Amino acid sequence: LHWLSAVHVGMPFGAAAVLAALYLLFGASIRFLVRRGMPFILTVGVMAALEEIGQTVVQGASGMPWPHRSLAFTAWEGLTGAACVLGAYGLSALSAMTSAWASGLASLRIRDGFRVERARRLIASGFVLAIVVVAAQMRGSLRVSAVDARLESGDAFTTAPILLIQPNIAQSLKNERGELASAEKILDIQKKLTTDALLDMADHRLSPLAVVWPETMIPYQFVSPEIAKRFPEAWESEYNVIGHLAGTVPPGMNVRFLVGANYVIEGRTGRHVELGDHDSKDSYFFVDPSRLPESVPQPGVAPWLVAPGHHDKATLVPWGEYTPGGSWLPLLERLRGAISIIPELTAGPGDEAPFLLSTAPPKRPGFANREVLAGTIICFEIAFPSRCRAWRRRGAGVLLNPANYAWYGDSEMPSQVMALGKLRAAEFNVAVVIAGNSGPTAILDPAGRVTSQVEAGGRTQFVSGYGYGPLRIDPEYETLYTTVGDVPWLTAGALLLAFALLRRRRPPALSAPVDQAPAGAVTRP
């Protein structure tokens, strides 16, 4: 929660209130179900999965659905791989069930007539739980091995290296991007890193699939066609930015860029006299600077954009990036403006077509070429399995995660982001590319393994640098979790509730046997 204070000191209190309500509901659900005869360990596991699903949804698709119990499992390749079947929420259920079992150990210290029975039940349930954990580990290990086997057989393939830039722009400088000197400095830092990286690759006779910059690291606004026609100076600014990108490319190389910028549109609030009063989106653009014409083209005609042009952030942070209910109560928008330094953003549609990064030869002669399709999950969208699953269902074999995690200081945040990236990769059999301003910046394969990461002086966080490596793509294999999603956990929750409602409430605790009751005690029949 302390991360939220970077946006505003009051935000952790609101998040804590929401989380408190969810955890109280979580505990009340367990109490209700167990008192009606539902198995304790199973109930805790299912309710933990539903609590995390609810945490994601109830927090208004907030981008802050932490903590996830499953993150700790990413320390083991096998259990990470098991996400292909269980999903992250399933691993959280497994974590909760082991915790529920361990909580029963303390009862063995109680010397009463039921001590032996409790021990017997713990041994039996522990044996079953151990089988489940071992089965998950084995299934995940098989999945990891299958990724390598499919690469060797040609069912999967590797691409040309993709180049990642980690500029490590100070958040204080980024907050001043409205000032010309600060904006130019932000751009210059990234241009130099990009040029150095491209020259390094040229020395090794490599050409990048694309150059990836982090979220909103273009310190100037890009504009929609209707805005470009009304504000030609903004359109010329966008043209000049593409010229700067072209200037980073060494002679003889043809390089495309994936870059983030605020995208100004005529949205919900309509037209305005001032450019800055218009609605905007947090967007990611696919750019080919070699298509830049010698003079500024007709406003709104952007030949440098590669179809479909851009992806928009669809999952926004409430109170940080948008105002819940602000369209009905303008006072709320003014309140949000006092809380957050981020301008009010408009959510994207969430159903865009993936970027076509490249094509690869067919698996067998005579078949069609295989496509390398990429979906974009901006910043905290990586925490939402449903958002990532939607991209996979539309054919994406790569998930791009441009982000600016500099908001949250030198904290444990990067470790959690990397854990989320591993889970998303394993869940959906996709490569994951994380491009963080201050880190992490890494490439993950479909088994959730890190194949390349930006590092300097033994540090991956709050250092500047670049890294590159190939993507491992497996577009044909679909995991079980991609197919069914979280339906099993929703179904299990519904079944537990249905059985509980059909059963009468049982006594809250077992009484001691009659022959062991204290003298004079009243016993129940």
Secondary structure, DSSP 8 states (H G I E B T S, - for coil): -GGGGGT-TTHHHHHHHHHHHHHHHHHHHHHHHHTTT--HHHHHHHHHHHHHHHHHHHTTS-S-----GGGGGGGSHHHHHTHHHHHHHHHHHHHHHHHHHHHTGGGGG--STTHHHHHHHHHHHHHHHHHHHHHHHHHHHHHHHHHHHHHHHTSSEE-S-EEEEE----HHHHTTTTSHHHHHHHHHHHHHHHHHHHHHHHHTT---S-EE--TT-S-S-EE-HHHHHH-HHHHHHHHHHHHHHHHTS-TT----EEEEEEEEE--TT---SSGGGSEEEEEEEEE-GGG--SS--STT--TTEEEEEEEE--S--BTTTB-TTTTT-HHHHHHHHHH-SS-------S----EEEEEE--SSTTS--EEEEEEE--GGGGG-HHHHHHHHHTT-SEEEEEE-GGGG-SSSHHHHHHHHHHHHHHHHT-EEEEEESSS-EEEE-TTS-EEEE--BTTB-SS--EEEEE--EE--S---HHHHHTTHHHHHHHHHHHHHHHHS----SS----GGGS-TT-----
